[in-house]
Amino acid sequence: QVQLVESGGGLVQAGGSLRLSCAASGRTFSRHVMGWFRQAPGKEREFVAAISRSGISTNYADSVKGRFTISRDSTKNTVYLQMNSLKPDDTAVYYCAADAKRPGVLISANEYDFWGQGTQVTVSS
């Protein structure tokens, strides 16, 4: 069992940056594949980025490639999402997710067992 707590959301102007953090409880953080998803009002939850257990492999949605960077710090049990060049379309609730059963980099929400409560990101035009 792992508990996830996101932070770092807020209101930012288009073109600005934010860094989201997701702190994980427990001693098994390094065994979990980690991911970020987002859900805008009236839309389904969508994949944003994911990172492997080692941190070596990453994957991004096409819509955020070149603008967002996922990373993890095992000494702090934390995964980050650095978001640059933000656009109004990036406005959503951002969720952190974790899974310990599957290796690799997971892009489907159905593959994750643990979820945070979400943090709101609002990008004004």
Backbone as CSV, one residue per row, in Angstrom:
resi,resn,N_x,N_y,N_z,CA_x,CA_y,CA_z,C_x,C_y,C_z
1,GLN,0.842,-1.179,0.000,0.000,0.000,0.000,0.884,1.238,0.000
2,VAL,0.527,2.215,-0.802,1.265,3.472,-0.848,0.259,4.604,-0.924
3,GLN,0.540,5.667,-0.226,-0.300,6.867,-0.271,0.431,7.960,-1.013
4,LEU,-0.311,8.669,-1.853,0.278,9.692,-2.714,-0.363,11.037,-2.419
5,VAL,0.467,12.062,-2.289,-0.032,13.408,-2.028,0.599,14.371,-3.012
6,GLU,-0.238,14.968,-3.867,0.255,15.931,-4.851,0.271,17.344,-4.278
7,SER,1.152,18.157,-4.818,1.206,19.573,-4.465,1.824,20.338,-5.623
8,GLY,1.715,21.665,-5.556,2.364,22.493,-6.563,1.446,23.074,-7.603
9,GLY,0.167,22.703,-7.576,-0.757,23.271,-8.538,-1.038,24.733,-8.243
10,GLY,-1.741,25.381,-9.172,-2.080,26.782,-8.960,-2.525,27.439,-10.243
11,LEU,-2.576,28.762,-10.190,-2.985,29.573,-11.334,-1.746,30.206,-11.952
12,VAL,-1.612,30.081,-13.261,-0.451,30.628,-13.956,-0.905,31.158,-15.316
13,GLN,-0.204,32.151,-15.810,-0.516,32.683,-17.125,0.056,31.789,-18.217
14,ALA,-0.550,31.848,-19.377,-0.037,31.088,-20.521,1.423,31.444,-20.764
15,GLY,2.220,30.409,-21.032,3.643,30.594,-21.211,4.449,30.420,-19.948
16,GLY,3.772,30.356,-18.829,4.450,30.209,-17.550,4.794,28.758,-17.227
17,SER,5.312,28.562,-16.016,5.765,27.236,-15.586,5.234,26.904,-14.196
18,LEU,5.093,25.634,-13.951,4.771,25.102,-12.632,5.513,23.790,-12.459
19,ARG,5.814,23.449,-11.208,6.362,22.140,-10.925,5.457,21.435,-9.922
20,LEU,4.908,20.320,-10.338,4.090,19.501,-9.452,4.969,18.479,-8.751
21,SER,4.610,18.204,-7.509,5.301,17.182,-6.728,4.291,16.147,-6.264
22,CYS,4.747,14.930,-6.126,3.916,13.850,-5.602,4.752,13.075,-4.591
23,ALA,4.401,13.220,-3.340,5.129,12.537,-2.278,4.463,11.208,-1.964
24,ALA,5.263,10.156,-1.920,4.747,8.813,-1.665,5.153,8.340,-0.279
25,SER,4.224,7.694,0.399,4.525,7.144,1.720,5.140,5.761,1.565
26,GLY,5.727,5.265,2.629,6.237,3.905,2.631,7.665,3.790,2.143
27,ARG,8.178,2.568,2.226,9.580,2.312,1.901,9.760,1.651,0.545
28,THR,8.665,1.544,-0.215,8.747,0.787,-1.461,8.649,1.680,-2.693
29,PHE,8.944,2.959,-2.532,8.795,3.896,-3.640,9.576,3.440,-4.864
30,SER,10.769,2.942,-4.658,11.626,2.568,-5.792,11.081,1.376,-6.565
31,ARG,10.131,0.663,-6.001,9.535,-0.487,-6.691,8.323,-0.105,-7.542
32,HIS,7.950,1.164,-7.500,6.735,1.595,-8.184,7.029,2.355,-9.467
33,VAL,6.336,1.959,-10.519,6.250,2.801,-11.704,5.347,3.976,-11.345
34,MET,5.718,5.175,-11.781,4.952,6.368,-11.427,4.431,7.065,-12.680
35,GLY,3.272,7.668,-12.547,2.701,8.365,-13.689,1.939,9.604,-13.266
36,TRP,1.736,10.486,-14.233,0.883,11.666,-14.065,-0.238,11.600,-15.095
37,PHE,-1.441,11.879,-14.634,-2.607,11.959,-15.498,-3.303,13.285,-15.212
38,ARG,-4.218,13.673,-16.094,-4.980,14.892,-15.850,-6.405,14.706,-16.353
39,GLN,-7.293,15.495,-15.743,-8.695,15.447,-16.141,-9.253,16.857,-16.158
40,ALA,-9.678,17.280,-17.330,-10.309,18.582,-17.493,-11.820,18.428,-17.335
41,PRO,-12.511,19.502,-17.000,-13.970,19.423,-16.824,-14.650,18.872,-18.073
42,GLY,-15.509,17.882,-17.879,-16.254,17.314,-18.988,-15.468,16.367,-19.872
43,LYS,-14.225,16.080,-19.487,-13.390,15.197,-20.297,-12.934,14.000,-19.479
44,GLU,-12.501,12.975,-20.186,-11.994,11.790,-19.506,-10.564,12.037,-19.006
45,ARG,-10.187,11.252,-18.019,-8.821,11.331,-17.518,-7.865,10.886,-18.616
46,GLU,-6.769,11.626,-18.788,-5.835,11.299,-19.863,-4.408,11.207,-19.333
47,PHE,-3.634,10.388,-19.995,-2.230,10.188,-19.668,-1.426,11.444,-19.981
48,VAL,-0.492,11.768,-19.092,0.402,12.906,-19.305,1.854,12.423,-19.437
49,ALA,2.321,11.703,-18.420,3.719,11.265,-18.422,3.884,10.106,-17.447
50,ALA,4.916,9.308,-17.682,5.216,8.192,-16.784,6.715,7.972,-16.740
51,ILE,7.147,7.340,-15.646,8.569,7.087,-15.454,8.755,5.705,-14.846
52,SER,9.792,5.023,-15.284,10.051,3.670,-14.805,10.574,3.678,-13.377
53,ARG,10.686,2.498,-12.814,11.153,2.372,-11.435,12.549,2.965,-11.259
54,SER,13.393,2.742,-12.247,14.770,3.229,-12.147,14.890,4.714,-12.470
55,GLY,13.887,5.227,-13.152,13.952,6.617,-13.601,14.625,6.790,-14.946
56,ILE,15.101,5.697,-15.512,15.828,5.784,-16.780,14.880,5.984,-17.958
57,SER,13.723,5.319,-17.909,12.777,5.386,-19.032,11.606,6.291,-18.692
58,THR,11.200,7.070,-19.685,10.048,7.945,-19.529,9.183,7.884,-20.788
59,ASN,7.956,8.346,-20.652,7.049,8.412,-21.789,6.137,9.615,-21.582
60,TYR,5.769,10.260,-22.674,4.955,11.466,-22.594,3.826,11.425,-23.614
61,ALA,2.733,12.058,-23.255,1.679,12.289,-24.243,2.203,13.263,-25.291
62,ASP,1.737,13.093,-26.516,2.199,13.970,-27.594,1.929,15.438,-27.284
63,SER,0.844,15.696,-26.592,0.435,17.069,-26.332,1.380,17.805,-25.376
64,VAL,2.212,17.065,-24.636,3.099,17.718,-23.670,4.577,17.497,-23.973
65,LYS,4.884,16.712,-24.982,6.289,16.436,-25.322,7.029,17.724,-25.612
66,GLY,8.214,17.834,-25.046,9.027,19.023,-25.241,8.702,20.148,-24.281
67,ARG,7.599,20.022,-23.545,7.205,21.062,-22.580,7.229,20.559,-21.151
68,PHE,6.879,19.303,-20.946,6.814,18.723,-19.597,7.959,17.732,-19.410
69,THR,8.419,17.637,-18.167,9.465,16.673,-17.821,9.103,15.977,-16.521
70,ILE,9.088,14.650,-16.562,8.845,13.863,-15.351,10.182,13.384,-14.801
71,SER,10.288,13.386,-13.486,11.506,12.900,-12.837,11.130,12.340,-11.470
72,ARG,12.068,11.614,-10.870,11.811,11.054,-9.543,13.072,11.130,-8.708
73,ASP,12.865,11.272,-7.413,13.954,11.329,-6.443,13.662,10.287,-5.373
74,SER,14.373,9.182,-5.444,14.108,8.092,-4.509,14.532,8.428,-3.095
75,THR,15.442,9.372,-2.928,15.855,9.760,-1.577,14.754,10.538,-0.873
76,LYS,13.846,11.116,-1.669,12.741,11.887,-1.096,11.394,11.222,-1.325
77,ASN,11.390,10.052,-1.944,10.133,9.356,-2.257,9.174,10.282,-3.002
78,THR,9.694,10.987,-3.974,8.892,12.008,-4.652,9.083,11.914,-6.168
79,VAL,7.986,12.111,-6.880,8.029,12.237,-8.333,7.579,13.651,-8.691
80,TYR,8.202,14.207,-9.713,7.940,15.582,-10.103,7.419,15.646,-11.538
81,LEU,6.694,16.719,-11.812,6.304,17.027,-13.180,6.602,18.509,-13.401
82,GLN,7.672,18.770,-14.123,8.011,20.142,-14.475,7.246,20.508,-15.735
83,MET,6.450,21.569,-15.644,5.600,21.968,-16.757,6.008,23.368,-17.213
84,ASN,6.487,23.448,-18.436,6.899,24.718,-19.021,6.014,25.075,-20.206
85,SER,6.067,26.324,-20.610,5.294,26.795,-21.769,3.838,26.372,-21.669
86,LEU,3.264,26.606,-20.523,1.896,26.148,-20.274,0.891,26.850,-21.174
87,LYS,-0.145,26.104,-21.533,-1.203,26.593,-22.406,-2.546,26.481,-21.672
88,PRO,-3.524,27.271,-22.074,-4.854,27.128,-21.446,-5.400,25.698,-21.545
89,ASP,-5.053,24.976,-22.600,-5.511,23.585,-22.743,-4.909,22.657,-21.694
90,ASP,-3.897,23.109,-20.997,-3.308,22.289,-19.928,-4.108,22.381,-18.627
91,THR,-5.101,23.246,-18.601,-5.926,23.394,-17.409,-6.649,22.093,-17.086
92,ALA,-6.453,21.597,-15.868,-7.039,20.319,-15.464,-6.666,20.047,-14.011
93,VAL,-7.287,19.018,-13.463,-6.814,18.457,-12.205,-5.768,17.402,-12.558
94,TYR,-4.607,17.509,-11.952,-3.504,16.589,-12.234,-3.393,15.569,-11.107
95,TYR,-3.304,14.303,-11.511,-3.243,13.200,-10.562,-1.933,12.435,-10.704
96,CYS,-1.401,12.045,-9.578,-0.234,11.179,-9.521,-0.725,9.747,-9.317
97,ALA,-0.028,8.790,-9.934,-0.423,7.397,-9.817,0.806,6.512,-9.659
98,ALA,0.597,5.350,-9.023,1.707,4.427,-8.785,1.257,2.987,-8.987
99,ASP,2.188,2.161,-9.445,1.903,0.737,-9.596,3.167,-0.061,-9.324
100,ALA,3.012,-1.154,-8.555,4.167,-1.991,-8.203,4.141,-3.345,-8.877
101,LYS,3.094,-3.635,-9.649,2.948,-4.978,-10.205,3.601,-5.142,-11.568
102,ARG,3.698,-4.043,-12.301,4.125,-4.137,-13.689,5.404,-3.340,-13.902
103,PRO,6.329,-3.866,-14.711,7.561,-3.124,-15.019,7.333,-2.143,-16.161
104,GLY,8.385,-1.440,-16.479,8.337,-0.590,-17.661,7.762,0.776,-17.381
105,VAL,7.128,1.337,-18.407,6.524,2.656,-18.315,5.057,2.506,-18.702
106,LEU,4.164,2.821,-17.809,2.749,2.531,-17.998,2.006,3.780,-18.425
107,ILE,1.185,3.650,-19.490,0.476,4.817,-19.985,-1.032,4.706,-19.835
108,SER,-1.513,3.557,-19.371,-2.947,3.376,-19.215,-3.333,3.549,-17.752
109,ALA,-4.371,4.328,-17.498,-4.824,4.549,-16.127,-5.236,3.240,-15.464
110,ASN,-5.735,2.306,-16.235,-6.181,1.022,-15.688,-5.043,0.193,-15.099
111,GLU,-3.803,0.540,-15.450,-2.654,-0.242,-14.980,-2.142,0.230,-13.626
112,TYR,-2.679,1.338,-13.134,-2.204,1.893,-11.868,-3.148,1.536,-10.732
113,ASP,-2.566,1.157,-9.605,-3.360,0.742,-8.448,-3.583,1.859,-7.443
114,PHE,-2.670,2.823,-7.383,-2.743,3.839,-6.336,-2.805,5.228,-6.970
115,TRP,-3.636,6.082,-6.367,-3.854,7.423,-6.907,-3.825,8.458,-5.796
116,GLY,-3.337,9.646,-6.145,-3.436,10.771,-5.233,-4.779,11.453,-5.376
117,GLN,-4.960,12.519,-4.591,-6.246,13.214,-4.570,-6.359,14.257,-5.668
118,GLY,-5.237,14.597,-6.289,-5.250,15.557,-7.384,-4.905,16.968,-6.947
119,THR,-4.359,17.726,-7.880,-4.048,19.131,-7.642,-4.470,19.926,-8.886
120,GLN,-5.111,21.059,-8.650,-5.671,21.851,-9.742,-4.590,22.715,-10.388
121,VAL,-4.550,22.669,-11.709,-3.693,23.556,-12.494,-4.599,24.361,-13.420
122,THR,-4.508,25.676,-13.310,-5.308,26.554,-14.150,-4.384,27.494,-14.904
123,VAL,-4.504,27.487,-16.233,-3.665,28.327,-17.079,-4.555,29.362,-17.749
124,SER,-4.297,30.625,-17.449,-5.112,31.702,-18.018,-4.484,32.210,-19.322
125,SER,-5.352,32.654,-20.208,-4.853,33.146,-21.519,-4.545,34.634,-21.482
